[in-house]
Amino acid sequence: MSGVAKAYQYYLNADFSQYLGKWVAIVDEKVLASGPTAKGAYDEAAKKADPSKILLTRIHSKQMMIL
């Protein structure tokens, strides 16, 4: 399974309630960064991991969005 696919499976099953309203950058089965902006979360995660493996999403209370 590729890195992004593994991150997506984690995203589907994990509890992200502590990140409501924030952007999260996920690699494999770990949140590497979170914050109020997509750019901030992505840039922080890109310092720690291969950017091609980052799954970036915003955690909404009612509706999820995947980029």
A tleap script that builds the chain and sets N, CA, C and O, in Angstrom:
source leaprc.protein.ff14SB
mol = sequence {
  NMET SER GLY VAL ALA LYS ALA TYR GLN TYR
  TYR LEU ASN ALA ASP PHE SER GLN TYR LEU
  GLY LYS TRP VAL ALA ILE VAL ASP GLU LYS
  VAL LEU ALA SER GLY PRO THR ALA LYS GLY
  ALA TYR ASP GLU ALA ALA LYS LYS ALA ASP
  PRO SER LYS ILE LEU LEU THR ARG ILE HIE
  SER LYS GLN MET MET ILE CLEU
}
set mol.1.N position { 0.852 -1.175 0.000 }
set mol.1.CA position { 0.000 0.000 0.000 }
set mol.1.C position { 0.897 1.238 0.000 }
set mol.1.O position { 1.865 1.311 0.758 }
set mol.2.N position { 0.576 2.195 -0.841 }
set mol.2.CA position { 1.380 3.412 -0.925 }
set mol.2.C position { 1.208 4.270 0.329 }
set mol.2.O position { 0.288 4.058 1.119 }
set mol.3.N position { 2.096 5.229 0.497 }
set mol.3.CA position { 2.065 6.098 1.666 }
set mol.3.C position { 0.759 6.853 1.828 }
set mol.3.O position { 0.198 6.899 2.922 }
set mol.4.N position { 0.270 7.445 0.744 }
set mol.4.CA position { -0.971 8.216 0.831 }
set mol.4.C position { -2.156 7.289 1.082 }
set mol.4.O position { -3.067 7.645 1.830 }
set mol.5.N position { -2.160 6.112 0.473 }
set mol.5.CA position { -3.247 5.156 0.699 }
set mol.5.C position { -3.273 4.710 2.160 }
set mol.5.O position { -4.344 4.571 2.751 }
set mol.6.N position { -2.112 4.490 2.731 }
set mol.6.CA position { -2.026 4.103 4.139 }
set mol.6.C position { -2.530 5.247 5.031 }
set mol.6.O position { -3.248 5.009 6.003 }
set mol.7.N position { -2.157 6.466 4.702 }
set mol.7.CA position { -2.617 7.637 5.455 }
set mol.7.C position { -4.137 7.788 5.349 }
set mol.7.O position { -4.801 8.143 6.322 }
set mol.8.N position { -4.679 7.515 4.159 }
set mol.8.CA position { -6.126 7.625 3.964 }
set mol.8.C position { -6.872 6.580 4.801 }
set mol.8.O position { -7.902 6.893 5.399 }
set mol.9.N position { -6.378 5.373 4.847 }
set mol.9.CA position { -7.003 4.333 5.673 }
set mol.9.C position { -6.985 4.742 7.149 }
set mol.9.O position { -7.962 4.541 7.871 }
set mol.10.N position { -5.877 5.309 7.577 }
set mol.10.CA position { -5.778 5.805 8.953 }
set mol.10.C position { -6.808 6.904 9.188 }
set mol.10.O position { -7.505 6.911 10.203 }
set mol.11.N position { -6.894 7.833 8.237 }
set mol.11.CA position { -7.844 8.946 8.324 }
set mol.11.C position { -9.291 8.453 8.464 }
set mol.11.O position { -10.069 9.009 9.239 }
set mol.12.N position { -9.635 7.432 7.726 }
set mol.12.CA position { -11.007 6.914 7.762 }
set mol.12.C position { -11.376 6.305 9.112 }
set mol.12.O position { -12.553 6.289 9.471 }
set mol.13.N position { -10.415 5.813 9.855 }
set mol.13.CA position { -10.695 5.075 11.082 }
set mol.13.C position { -10.298 5.768 12.379 }
set mol.13.O position { -10.731 5.342 13.450 }
set mol.14.N position { -9.505 6.804 12.320 }
set mol.14.CA position { -8.982 7.435 13.531 }
set mol.14.C position { -9.933 8.495 14.083 }
set mol.14.O position { -10.801 9.000 13.372 }
set mol.15.N position { -9.755 8.815 15.335 }
set mol.15.CA position { -10.517 9.867 16.005 }
set mol.15.C position { -9.731 11.175 15.897 }
set mol.15.O position { -8.653 11.310 16.475 }
set mol.16.N position { -10.275 12.121 15.162 }
set mol.16.CA position { -9.620 13.410 14.962 }
set mol.16.C position { -10.342 14.528 15.703 }
set mol.16.O position { -10.198 15.695 15.339 }
set mol.17.N position { -11.106 14.203 16.719 }
set mol.17.CA position { -11.897 15.204 17.427 }
set mol.17.C position { -11.035 16.310 18.032 }
set mol.17.O position { -11.506 17.437 18.182 }
set mol.18.N position { -9.806 16.018 18.373 }
set mol.18.CA position { -8.945 17.053 18.941 }
set mol.18.C position { -8.479 18.067 17.904 }
set mol.18.O position { -7.910 19.101 18.254 }
set mol.19.N position { -8.720 17.770 16.619 }
set mol.19.CA position { -8.294 18.647 15.543 }
set mol.19.C position { -9.462 19.379 14.862 }
set mol.19.O position { -9.278 19.950 13.786 }
set mol.20.N position { -10.635 19.372 15.457 }
set mol.20.CA position { -11.804 20.002 14.828 }
set mol.20.C position { -11.500 21.451 14.434 }
set mol.20.O position { -10.995 22.239 15.233 }
set mol.21.N position { -11.820 21.772 13.191 }
set mol.21.CA position { -11.592 23.112 12.677 }
set mol.21.C position { -10.172 23.372 12.195 }
set mol.21.O position { -9.873 24.474 11.735 }
set mol.22.N position { -9.299 22.391 12.291 }
set mol.22.CA position { -7.905 22.566 11.880 }
set mol.22.C position { -7.586 21.745 10.635 }
set mol.22.O position { -8.297 20.805 10.282 }
set mol.23.N position { -6.510 22.127 9.994 }
set mol.23.CA position { -5.942 21.348 8.910 }
set mol.23.C position { -4.944 20.373 9.512 }
set mol.23.O position { -4.191 20.732 10.418 }
set mol.24.N position { -4.935 19.145 9.015 }
set mol.24.CA position { -3.972 18.153 9.477 }
set mol.24.C position { -3.219 17.573 8.289 }
set mol.24.O position { -3.776 17.390 7.207 }
set mol.25.N position { -1.957 17.292 8.514 }
set mol.25.CA position { -1.106 16.646 7.519 }
set mol.25.C position { -0.751 15.272 8.074 }
set mol.25.O position { -0.117 15.158 9.123 }
set mol.26.N position { -1.169 14.230 7.355 }
set mol.26.CA position { -1.003 12.856 7.809 }
set mol.26.C position { -0.018 12.137 6.892 }
set mol.26.O position { -0.076 12.259 5.668 }
set mol.27.N position { 0.884 11.391 7.512 }
set mol.27.CA position { 1.793 10.506 6.775 }
set mol.27.C position { 1.709 9.147 7.454 }
set mol.27.O position { 1.883 9.030 8.667 }
set mol.28.N position { 1.441 8.126 6.654 }
set mol.28.CA position { 1.240 6.772 7.154 }
set mol.28.C position { 0.142 6.781 8.210 }
set mol.28.O position { -1.012 7.054 7.881 }
set mol.29.N position { 0.459 6.495 9.445 }
set mol.29.CA position { -0.554 6.446 10.504 }
set mol.29.C position { -0.236 7.445 11.604 }
set mol.29.O position { -0.353 7.146 12.792 }
set mol.30.N position { 0.172 8.650 11.179 }
set mol.30.CA position { 0.564 9.664 12.147 }
set mol.30.C position { 0.235 11.062 11.635 }
set mol.30.O position { 0.450 11.372 10.463 }
set mol.31.N position { -0.289 11.905 12.528 }
set mol.31.CA position { -0.479 13.312 12.223 }
set mol.31.C position { 0.861 13.994 12.471 }
set mol.31.O position { 1.333 14.060 13.606 }
set mol.32.N position { 1.470 14.499 11.400 }
set mol.32.CA position { 2.770 15.153 11.533 }
set mol.32.C position { 2.652 16.624 11.864 }
set mol.32.O position { 3.549 17.197 12.483 }
set mol.33.N position { 1.545 17.247 11.455 }
set mol.33.CA position { 1.371 18.671 11.716 }
set mol.33.C position { -0.106 19.020 11.655 }
set mol.33.O position { -0.891 18.343 10.992 }
set mol.34.N position { -0.468 20.074 12.349 }
set mol.34.CA position { -1.834 20.588 12.286 }
set mol.34.C position { -1.788 22.086 12.511 }
set mol.34.O position { -0.833 22.611 13.082 }
set mol.35.N position { -2.819 22.763 12.061 }
set mol.35.CA position { -2.878 24.202 12.261 }
set mol.35.C position { -4.075 24.820 11.582 }
set mol.35.O position { -4.875 24.122 10.960 }
set mol.36.N position { -4.200 26.127 11.699 }
set mol.36.CA position { -5.369 26.818 11.149 }
set mol.36.C position { -5.365 26.963 9.629 }
set mol.36.O position { -6.405 27.238 9.029 }
set mol.37.N position { -4.186 26.778 8.994 }
set mol.37.CA position { -4.122 26.906 7.535 }
set mol.37.C position { -3.540 25.642 6.903 }
set mol.37.O position { -2.731 24.935 7.504 }
set mol.38.N position { -3.975 25.388 5.683 }
set mol.38.CA position { -3.462 24.235 4.942 }
set mol.38.C position { -1.969 24.401 4.673 }
set mol.38.O position { -1.196 23.455 4.820 }
set mol.39.N position { -1.573 25.600 4.280 }
set mol.39.CA position { -0.168 25.845 3.965 }
set mol.39.C position { 0.721 25.618 5.186 }
set mol.39.O position { 1.783 25.005 5.075 }
set mol.40.N position { 0.302 26.099 6.326 }
set mol.40.CA position { 1.094 25.934 7.538 }
set mol.40.C position { 1.265 24.472 7.917 }
set mol.40.O position { 2.368 24.034 8.244 }
set mol.41.N position { 0.168 23.717 7.874 }
set mol.41.CA position { 0.230 22.287 8.222 }
set mol.41.C position { 1.092 21.525 7.209 }
set mol.41.O position { 1.908 20.683 7.584 }
set mol.42.N position { 0.900 21.832 5.930 }
set mol.42.CA position { 1.675 21.157 4.888 }
set mol.42.C position { 3.164 21.482 5.000 }
set mol.42.O position { 4.002 20.582 4.956 }
set mol.43.N position { 3.490 22.759 5.145 }
set mol.43.CA position { 4.896 23.160 5.226 }
set mol.43.C position { 5.599 22.509 6.414 }
set mol.43.O position { 6.743 22.069 6.293 }
set mol.44.N position { 4.929 22.445 7.552 }
set mol.44.CA position { 5.512 21.823 8.737 }
set mol.44.C position { 5.743 20.324 8.510 }
set mol.44.O position { 6.791 19.787 8.868 }
set mol.45.N position { 4.757 19.663 7.916 }
set mol.45.CA position { 4.892 18.224 7.648 }
set mol.45.C position { 5.968 17.953 6.607 }
set mol.45.O position { 6.683 16.955 6.699 }
set mol.46.N position { 6.088 18.833 5.616 }
set mol.46.CA position { 7.077 18.645 4.549 }
set mol.46.C position { 8.507 18.731 5.076 }
set mol.46.O position { 9.431 18.226 4.437 }
set mol.47.N position { 8.700 19.364 6.235 }
set mol.47.CA position { 10.021 19.406 6.867 }
set mol.47.C position { 10.381 18.053 7.486 }
set mol.47.O position { 11.554 17.751 7.704 }
set mol.48.N position { 9.356 17.247 7.765 }
set mol.48.CA position { 9.547 15.994 8.479 }
set mol.48.C position { 9.420 14.747 7.604 }
set mol.48.O position { 9.873 13.669 7.989 }
set mol.49.N position { 8.803 14.894 6.425 }
set mol.49.CA position { 8.530 13.718 5.589 }
set mol.49.C position { 8.540 14.091 4.113 }
set mol.49.O position { 8.517 15.267 3.751 }
set mol.50.N position { 8.573 13.074 3.282 }
set mol.50.CA position { 8.499 13.237 1.827 }
set mol.50.C position { 7.150 13.878 1.482 }
set mol.50.O position { 6.106 13.306 1.796 }
set mol.51.N position { 7.152 15.049 0.845 }
set mol.51.CA position { 5.896 15.728 0.523 }
set mol.51.C position { 4.917 14.893 -0.308 }
set mol.51.O position { 3.706 15.102 -0.225 }
set mol.52.N position { 5.425 13.956 -1.105 }
set mol.52.CA position { 4.535 13.134 -1.931 }
set mol.52.C position { 3.730 12.134 -1.104 }
set mol.52.O position { 2.804 11.514 -1.626 }
set mol.53.N position { 4.065 11.968 0.169 }
set mol.53.CA position { 3.368 11.024 1.042 }
set mol.53.C position { 2.383 11.696 1.991 }
set mol.53.O position { 1.763 11.028 2.818 }
set mol.54.N position { 2.235 13.019 1.874 }
set mol.54.CA position { 1.384 13.766 2.801 }
set mol.54.C position { -0.068 13.771 2.333 }
set mol.54.O position { -0.368 14.107 1.187 }
set mol.55.N position { -0.953 13.397 3.236 }
set mol.55.CA position { -2.391 13.547 3.026 }
set mol.55.C position { -2.804 14.771 3.823 }
set mol.55.O position { -2.609 14.816 5.038 }
set mol.56.N position { -3.371 15.759 3.155 }
set mol.56.CA position { -3.757 17.012 3.788 }
set mol.56.C position { -5.273 17.121 3.788 }
set mol.56.O position { -5.908 16.988 2.742 }
set mol.57.N position { -5.850 17.360 4.952 }
set mol.57.CA position { -7.297 17.476 5.051 }
set mol.57.C position { -7.678 18.414 6.182 }
set mol.57.O position { -6.909 18.615 7.122 }
set mol.58.N position { -8.852 18.979 6.086 }
set mol.58.CA position { -9.382 19.805 7.173 }
set mol.58.C position { -10.394 18.976 7.932 }
set mol.58.O position { -11.211 18.277 7.332 }
set mol.59.N position { -10.344 19.052 9.231 }
set mol.59.CA position { -11.251 18.284 10.066 }
set mol.59.C position { -12.448 19.166 10.423 }
set mol.59.O position { -12.339 20.119 11.194 }
set mol.60.N position { -13.571 18.820 9.844 }
set mol.60.CA position { -14.826 19.528 10.107 }
set mol.60.C position { -15.659 18.719 11.080 }
set mol.60.O position { -15.497 17.504 11.192 }
set mol.61.N position { -16.530 19.381 11.765 }
set mol.61.CA position { -17.387 18.661 12.715 }
set mol.61.C position { -18.479 17.877 12.000 }
set mol.61.O position { -18.936 16.858 12.518 }
set mol.62.N position { -18.909 18.326 10.821 }
set mol.62.CA position { -20.022 17.659 10.140 }
set mol.62.C position { -19.622 17.026 8.817 }
set mol.62.O position { -20.164 15.986 8.443 }
set mol.63.N position { -18.691 17.631 8.109 }
set mol.63.CA position { -18.359 17.145 6.772 }
set mol.63.C position { -16.850 17.140 6.589 }
set mol.63.O position { -16.178 18.110 6.941 }
set mol.64.N position { -16.322 16.072 6.049 }
set mol.64.CA position { -14.893 15.959 5.810 }
set mol.64.C position { -14.560 16.343 4.376 }
set mol.64.O position { -15.377 16.181 3.470 }
set mol.65.N position { -13.342 16.857 4.183 }
set mol.65.CA position { -12.878 17.236 2.850 }
set mol.65.C position { -11.469 16.694 2.674 }
set mol.65.O position { -10.612 16.896 3.535 }
set mol.66.N position { -11.225 16.010 1.569 }
set mol.66.CA position { -9.913 15.444 1.272 }
set mol.66.C position { -9.312 16.210 0.092 }
set mol.66.O position { -9.983 16.441 -0.914 }
set mol.67.N position { -8.053 16.598 0.223 }
set mol.67.CA position { -7.334 17.234 -0.884 }
set mol.67.C position { -6.252 16.324 -1.387 }
set mol.67.O position { -5.532 16.678 -2.321 }
savepdb mol mol.pdb
quit
